[in-house]
Amino acid sequence: MNGFPPLAERMRPKNLDQYLGQKQLVGKDAVLRKMIESGKISSIILWGPPGVGKTTLARIISNQLERPFYVLSAVSSGVKDVREAIEKARKSRFFNTNTAILFIDEIHRFSKSQQDSLLGAVEEGVITLIGATTENPSFEVISPLLSRCQVYTLKPLNKDDLIEHLLERVKNSDSILKSRTFKLNEINALIKFSGGDARKFLNIIELAANSYSKDEEIVINDKVVTNLLQENPAQYDKDGELHYDIISAFIKSIRGSDPDAAVYWLARMVEGGEDPKFIARRLIISASEDIGLANPNALLLATNCFEAIKMVGWPEARIILSQVTIYLATSAKSNSAYMAINKAQSMVRESGNLPVPLHLRNAPTTLMKELGYGDNYKYSHDYNDNFAAQEFMPEKLSNQKLWEAQNNPAENKIKERMNYLWRDYKQK
């Protein structure tokens, strides 16, 4: 099969009818399909994991709307490249009344100045921007640009999309493989290793096909897939590292108080070219979810880490990440804050919008005062220990307990204080 484009490229859909998944966006009567069919599209950002069709959808939009299409990769493009693309789009308007589409892959990797350079062209309508990102645009795209774009979330492809539709399409329509015989005996490993990523799925199929001679039947089962991927790990993960598996192992090593394993997985990400801000954000989450009140300084250090690596950059940022990783891994652990908010949200969903007790309400008007707003509220600072026992929950939830102190020195101290303050009212 040398000399031919990879299977993933050969199978790239050309129109919405061939496009797999994302029915919430491009299915019948869905918002994006309606826009495309109307011939009008605003600037958008497509957010989702790798291999779910972000680039493909951008190309389909351009083809269907017959718009000039310019592509930049945030990994290799700078401000100069952005300005050149905008100038080409500006000139194309003299020959084509349709606004050009500028597609930027991995837009989250663009710096603030690079994103700033897009604002004028988007605002003036010189270009319609389509950005693709695997990272939360709320954190990675500057607010002025984000306010000019609609964000659409793409989901991993499910088993039916991959097995019943994509594999059948490969068997029936790929110019190279349609003459081969496929025998699919087991799908667990195929689904597991592809992880809802169509590109990985097709890479595995191609890898399996290449392991057989042209005259042999292509047999796909769990053993074949697992053995192939153990021998050729880079061939099914074109990004070089098992992005989601590695970060999972990293966080679980921190949670499990194993600094050696945590630093090892950190090194895997550093060597694999992972975005340092992605790692730092996960450290912030871990500091709150897994350490929390057992050591509140963990969150401060993790937050400072995020700011520090933005100032320093590679390669020195790896030292800062290592320091914080080791600190979090060796810290006392508690998920009491995480458990409390989960329990509270569940309670809210079950109990609905219960009224705020009258004594806790503000009373900015005379009428509100007459209705009893604010009556009998005790201002804590007027009492000993800056505390006055009173009910702060809605009446129906009185005495409900959401936060449970866990057994570590910091929270034992907090629990002791709460028990002292509430000793004559209720136990906290």
N, C-alpha and C positions, 0 to 999 in steps of 0.2 A: 504494500500500500504506500510505498515511498513515492513522493512526488505529488501526493494528493493532500488537500487540506485535512486537518483533524476531523474526526467524525462529528464533534460538537459544532464545528463551523459548517460542515456540510448539511447538518440537520437544523441549522438556525431557521426559525419560521420566517416566512416572507409577509404574512398578513395575519390579521386578528383571528381568522378562522383556524389557522394552524397553531396559534399561540396557546401554550399549556398553562393551566392554573390561573390564579388571580381573578376569579370570577367576580369577586367583590369590586373589581375595578373595570374589567373589560367584558364581563358577561352581559347577557341581554339586559338592556335598560340600566346598566351600571354607568357611573358618572364619567369615567374616562372614555368609554365607548361612545357615549352620547356626544361628548366634545369632539372626538375624532370624526364621527359621522356628520357632525354639523359643519366640519371644515374649520373650526376655530379651536385653538389650543392656547392656553396661557402658560406662563413660565411655571415649571413644576420641578419638584425634587422627588426622585424615586428612592425610597429607603427600604432596604431589605438585605438579607444575607447573600453571600455569593451564589451565582448559578441559578437565580430564580427568574431571570429574564429582564433585568433592568436595561441593559444595552440593547437587547433585541426589541423591547417595546419602544425605545427611543427611535430605532431605525424604522420600525413599522409605522410609527406616527409620521415620520418624515416622508416615507414612501407614499403613504395613503393621502397625505395632504399635499404631496408634490412640492415640498419645500426644499430649498438648498440646505445641505446638511454638513456642518463642520464639527469635527471631533477633536477634543483635546483630552489628554490624560494628565491628571493633577500630579502624577508621579514624575513626569518628565517635562512638564510645561511650566513656563514662568510668565511674568506680567507681559513681557514682550510678545510671547505667543498669543496671549489673550487679546492684546491690542491688535495684532495682525489679523486674527480671526474676526474681530469686530469690524475692522476696516474692510475685509473681504465681504462681510455680510452687508455693510453699508453700500459698497459698490454694486453688489448683486441686486439691490433694490431698483437700480436703473434698468435692469434687464428682466427682472422678475418681480411682479407686484406682491408676491408672497414674502412674508418676513422669514429670514433664514433661521434655522434651528442650530443653536450651538450646544452640543452635547459634551458635558464634562464628566468624565469617569473619575470616581473616587474624589469627588469635590471636597470631601472632608479633609483632604491632605493639602488643600490650598491654604496659604497664609492669609492673614487679614488683608494685607495690601493687594494680594491677587484677587481676593473676593471683592474688595473695594473697586477694582478696575472694571468689574462687570456691571456695577450699579447703574451708571449713566446709560449704557446701551439697553439694559433691561427696562429702565424707566422710560426711555424715549421710544421703545418699541423697535429698535434697530435689530435686535435679536429676540427670539424666544428661547429662553434658557431651559434646558433639561439637564439636571444634575443627578448623578447616581452616587449613592453612598451606602456603606455597610454600617456606618456609625450614626448615632442619634443626631439629626441635624440641629436639634435644640442646643446642643453643646458645640457643634462643629461648624455651623454656618452662622455668619454674623447676622445680627438682628435686622439691619436694613435690607439685606438680601433675602432673608427668610420671610420678611413681611411682604415681599413682592412675588413670592412663590407659594404655590399650594403643595403641601407635602402629602404624598401617597405612600402607604406602607404595603410592601409586597411580602408574601408569606412563602415559607419553604413549600416545595411541591410535595403532594402526598403520594401514597403508594399507587393509587389508581392512575394519577397523572403519569407516573414514571413507568409502571409495568404495563398497564392496559392501553395506554395511549402512545407514550414515547417509544417503548420497545417495539410495539406493533408497527409504528411508523418507520423505524429503522429497518425492520424485516421487509417491509413492503415497498419502501421508496428510496432507500439509500442506493446510489448507483453502484457502489462497490460491494455492499454486504447483502443486497436483496437476493442474490443468487445462492447465498450460503444457507445452510440449515441450522436453525437455532433450537436447542433443547434446554428449556428453563425448568430445572428440577426443584430448586430451592431459591427463595428470594431474600431470606433474612439478612445475609451478609451484604448482598447487593443494596438493600434498602439502608442498612446500618451505615455502610461506608460512604454512600452517596449523600446521606443526611439531608434529603430534600433539595439537593443541588443537581440540576439537570446536566451541568457541565461535567461534574464528577461521575455521574451516572453513565454518561456517554463515554467518558474516558475509560471507565472500567470495562464497558462492553467492548470497546476497541482493543483494550489490553488483552481481554480474554480471546477475542477473535484472532489477534496476532500470535497467540500462543499455540494455535492449531494450524496445520497445513491447509492449503486451499481446498483439498479434497476431503478433509475431515469435517465431521459434524461438530458445531460449536456447542459444547455442553457447559452450562452455567449452573453451578451449585455453590453451597456455602464454602466447601473445602477449596474448590478451584479459586473462588474469589479471594478468600483469605490468604491462600498461599501466594497468589499473584501479587497481592498488595504488600505482603511482607517482603517480597523480593524486590518490588519496584515502588516504594512508598511515594516517590516524587511524581510518578506518572499519572496517578489519579488525583493528586492534589496539586494543581498547577500553581498555587500560591506558595508552594515550598514547605509550609508547616501546617500541621493539623490545627488550624486556628482555634476552633471552639474546644477541641479536646485538650489542647495545651493549656488554655486559660482556665479550663475546668480543673485540671490537675494542679495548676498553680494555686488557685483559691482554696482547693481542698487541702493542700499541703499547709497553707497558712492556718486554716481552720483547725487542722490536726496538730498544730504546734511542732512542725518539722521544718526548721529553718534550712537544713541542707537540701531537702527535696524542693522547697519553695525557691531557693536560689538557682537550683538546677533548671527548673521549668522557666524561671525568669531568663536564664542564659539561653535556653532554647528559643524564646521569643526574641531576645536581642539579636541572636545570630540569624534568625529567620527574617529580620527586617520589620518586626512588628512596630506599629506606631506607638511611641512612648506614652502619648496621652491616653491611648486605649488602656495600657497597663496601669497608668496612674489612676484612672477613673475606677478601675476594678479594685485598686487598693483602698480608695475612699469608701466604696461600698462595703468591702470586707471589714474596714475599721469600725463601721457602724453596725453592720449586721452580725459579725462574729465576735467582736471585742466589746463594743458598746460601752456600757457603764462600768464594766470591769476595769477599764482604763480609758477614760475620756480623752487623754492626751493622744491616743492613737489616731483619732479623727483629725485632730489639729495637725499632727505630723503628716498624715496622708494628704490633707488639703494643701499644706505647704509644699509637699513633694510635687503636686500637680503644677503649682506656680513656678517652682524652682526649675523643673525640666523645660518649661517654656522659655526661661531665660538662658539656660545653659545649652540645651540641645545635645545631640550625639557628638562624640562617644561618651562624654563625661556624665551625661544623664544616667547612664547605666549604674554609676556609683550611688547616685541618690536613690534610684529605684531599689538597689540592693540593700541600702541602709534601712529604708522603710519596710521592705519585705521582711528582713530579719527581725526588725522591731515588732512588727505585727505577728510574725510567727512565734516569737518568744513571749509575747504578752499574755496575760490572763485573758480568758475568753468568757463571753456572755452574749447570748442572743435574746436577753430579756426585752430589749426595746423592740426588736424585730417581732417577737412573739406578741408583745402588747399591742402593737399597731394592727397586726393581723386579727387579733381577737376583737379589738375595737371596731375595725371595719366590718367584721362579721356581725357584730352586735348592731351596728348602724343599719346594715342591710335587713336584718331581721326585725328591728323595732321601728324603722322608718324615721321620719322627721319629728321627733318628740319636741314639745315646746320647751324653751329656755325658762327655768324657774324665774318668777317675777323679781325676786330679790337680786338676781344676777343681771337683770336688764338695765340698760341706760335709761335715764329719764330726762331727755333734753327739753321737753315741752311740759307745760302746766297740765295738759290733759293726761300725759303719761304718768305724771306724778300722782294725779287724782286716781288713776287706775291701779296704783300700787306698784308701779315700776320702781325698782330699787329699794323698796321698803325692807327694813330689817337686815340689810346687807351690813356685814361687819368688815370694816377696813382693817386688814391684818396688821398693819404697822401701828395701830393704836393699842395693840395688846402685847402682853409679855411674849417673848420669843418671836415677835413679829408673826404671830399665828393666832387665828380665832377659829375654832371648830364650827363648821356649818356645812350644809349640804350643797355640793357643787354639781351634782348629776341631776338629770331630769327625774321627776318623782318616781316614775315607773322603774327606773334603774338604780334606785337608792341602794347603797351598800354593795353594788357590783364591783368586783375586783378584776382589773385588767392587767396591771403590772405585777409580776411576781419576781421578787428579788432572788437572784441566784447565789450559790454558795461561793463567794470570793470576797477577799478583804474589803474592796471598795463598796460592793453592794451590801455586804453585811453591815457596814457602817451606815449606809443610807437607810436600810431597813430598821436599824436600831433607832435612828432619829425619827422615822415616820411612826414607829410604834409609840415612842415617847410623846410626840405631838398629839396623836389621835387616841391616846390612852383612854380618855373618858367619853369618847364619841363612837369611834369604830377603829378597827385595826387596819392599817394601811400596809 
